[in-house]
Amino acid sequence: MTVREAGQLMAARAATWFGHPAAAAPDSREGLAAVHQVLAAVPLDRALEVLAERQGDPHPPTPGQIAAAATAPVRPPSWEEAWPLIQRACSRHGAADREGGLRSLPGPVAAWASHRWRALCTAPVEGTDGAFTVGRWRQEWREFRDDPAETRRVLTAADLPPAVGLDAIRRHAEEQLTAGSGS
C-alpha cells in the first residue's frame, strides 16, 4: 500500500464511521506516515474488504486491526456452515443465476461451488440418492478445506464473478499452501 492509498483508506474509514472521534483521518504528514508504516504490506483492496466486513461495528478498526485482519489466514468454513449457505444461495438465485448465487457466498465457498453450481441447485438432496450426493459433496468439501494443495487448486481454477474478490481468494490459497508446506 502506498502512502496515498493509506490516506484513501483512512478517508474511507472516517466516512464509514462519520462523527466517531476515533475515525478521524490523520491530520499531519507524520500521522499519515505512521499509518502507512503499519499498513505498508497490506493491499488496498484487502484493507477495504476489512472495512466493509467491520462496517456494522460500533467503533472503527485501528490501522493495526485492519492490518491484522487483512493478513490473517482465513480457513474456509466447515461443511456444516457452508452447506446451509449454498442451499440458501441456490434457493434465492436458482441454477440459472450462477453469478448472483456465487456473489452471495463467501469467497472460498463460492470458489468451491463455482464448477458445480448447477448440480448443487438441481440435484436431489432428499432420500437415498440425495444422501449419497450430499455425502459426496461433503467429502469433496473436506478435501478442499483440509488439503492446502487441493484448496489452492480449487481457488486458482475457480471462474468467479469479479465481485467475489478472486485476487484476495487466490492470495489466501497461496498462504494456505505456504502454511501447509511448513515454510
C-alpha positions in Angstrom: 0.0 0.0 0.0 1.3 3.4 -0.9 1.1 6.5 1.4 -1.6 7.9 -0.9 -3.6 4.6 -0.6 -3.2 4.7 3.2 -4.7 8.2 3.1 -7.6 7.0 1.0 -8.2 4.1 3.3 -8.2 6.4 6.4 -10.6 8.7 4.5 -12.9 5.7 3.8 -12.7 4.7 7.4 -13.6 8.3 8.5 -16.6 8.3 6.1 -17.8 4.9 7.2 -17.7 5.9 10.9 -18.6 9.6 10.3 -18.7 11.5 13.5 -16.9 8.9 15.6 -13.9 10.6 17.3 -11.6 7.6 16.7 -12.3 7.6 13.0 -10.8 10.9 12.0 -8.2 10.6 9.3 -4.6 11.7 10.2 -4.2 15.4 10.0 -0.4 15.6 9.5 2.2 14.0 7.3 3.7 12.4 10.4 0.4 10.8 11.3 -0.1 9.5 7.8 3.4 8.2 7.7 2.7 6.3 10.9 -0.4 4.8 9.5 1.4 3.9 6.3 4.1 2.2 8.3 1.5 -0.1 9.8 -0.3 -0.8 6.6 2.5 -0.8 4.0 2.4 -4.6 3.4 -1.4 -4.7 3.1 -3.0 -4.5 -0.4 -5.6 -1.7 -0.5 -8.3 -3.9 -1.9 -8.0 -6.3 1.0 -7.9 -3.4 3.6 -11.1 -2.1 2.0 -12.7 -5.5 2.3 -11.8 -5.5 6.0 -13.5 -2.1 6.4 -16.6 -3.5 4.7 -16.6 -6.6 6.9 -16.4 -4.4 10.0 -19.0 -1.8 8.9 -21.5 -2.8 11.5 -19.1 -2.5 14.4 -19.7 0.4 16.8 -16.1 1.5 16.7 -13.8 1.9 13.7 -10.9 -0.5 13.4 -7.4 0.9 14.1 -4.8 0.6 11.3 -3.2 -2.2 13.3 -6.5 -4.1 13.5 -7.0 -3.6 9.7 -3.5 -4.9 9.0 -4.0 -7.9 11.3 -7.4 -8.8 9.8 -6.2 -8.3 6.3 -3.2 -10.6 6.7 -4.7 -13.3 8.9 -5.2 -16.6 7.0 -8.9 -17.4 6.8 -9.8 -21.0 6.8 -12.9 -22.0 4.8 -15.9 -22.8 7.0 -16.9 -26.3 8.0 -19.3 -28.2 5.8 -22.0 -27.7 8.4 -21.5 -23.9 8.0 -21.0 -23.9 4.2 -23.9 -26.2 3.2 -26.8 -24.0 4.5 -25.2 -21.0 2.8 -25.1 -22.9 -0.5 -28.7 -24.1 -0.1 -29.8 -20.6 0.7 -28.0 -19.2 -2.4 -29.5 -21.9 -4.6 -32.9 -21.2 -3.2 -32.7 -17.4 -3.8 -30.9 -17.4 -7.1 -31.5 -20.8 -8.7 -29.3 -22.7 -11.1 -29.7 -20.1 -13.9 -28.3 -17.2 -11.9 -24.9 -18.7 -11.2 -23.2 -15.3 -10.9 -25.7 -13.9 -8.4 -25.5 -17.0 -6.4 -21.8 -17.1 -6.2 -21.7 -13.4 -5.3 -23.9 -14.1 -2.3 -21.4 -16.7 -0.9 -18.2 -16.1 1.0 -15.1 -16.4 -1.3 -13.9 -19.9 -0.5 -17.4 -21.3 -0.6 -18.1 -19.5 -4.0 -14.8 -20.9 -5.4 -15.7 -24.5 -4.4 -19.3 -24.1 -5.7 -18.3 -22.4 -9.0 -17.8 -25.6 -11.0 -20.8 -27.5 -9.5 -23.3 -24.7 -9.3 -26.0 -26.2 -11.5 -25.7 -29.6 -9.7 -25.8 -28.0 -6.3 -29.0 -26.3 -7.2 -30.8 -29.0 -9.1 -29.6 -32.4 -7.7 -31.9 -34.1 -5.3 -30.8 -33.7 -1.7 -33.6 -35.8 -0.1 -33.9 -39.6 0.1 -31.3 -42.2 -0.6 -30.0 -40.6 -3.8 -29.8 -37.2 -2.1 -27.9 -38.6 0.9 -25.4 -40.1 -1.4 -24.9 -36.9 -3.4 -24.7 -34.7 -0.3 -22.3 -37.2 1.2 -20.0 -37.0 -1.8 -20.1 -33.2 -1.8 -19.3 -33.2 2.0 -16.2 -35.4 1.3 -15.1 -33.1 -1.6 -15.6 -30.1 0.6 -13.4 -31.6 3.4 -10.7 -32.4 0.9 -10.9 -28.8 -0.3 -10.8 -27.4 3.2 -8.2 -29.7 4.8 -5.7 -30.2 2.0 -3.7 -27.0 1.2 -2.8 -28.2 -2.3 -6.4 -29.0 -3.1 -7.5 -25.6 -1.7 -5.1 -23.9 -3.9 -6.1 -25.9 -7.0 -9.8 -25.1 -6.5 -9.3 -21.5 -5.6 -7.0 -20.7 -8.5 -9.2 -22.6 -11.0 -12.4 -21.0 -9.9 -14.3 -19.0 -12.5 -15.9 -16.4 -10.2 -17.7 -13.1 -10.8 -15.5 -10.0 -10.1 -17.4 -9.0 -7.0 -16.4 -12.2 -5.2 -12.8 -10.8 -4.9 -10.8 -13.5 -6.7 -7.5 -11.8 -6.0 -8.0 -12.0 -2.3 -9.1 -15.6 -2.6 -6.0 -16.5 -4.6 -3.8 -14.8 -2.1 -5.5 -16.9 0.6 -4.8 -20.0 -1.5 -1.1 -19.1 -1.7 -1.0 -18.5 2.1 -2.7 -21.9 2.7 -0.2 -23.7 0.5 2.8 -21.9 2.2 1.4 -22.7 5.7 0.8 -26.3 4.7 4.3 -26.8 3.4 5.8 -25.8 6.7 7.9 -23.0 5.2 
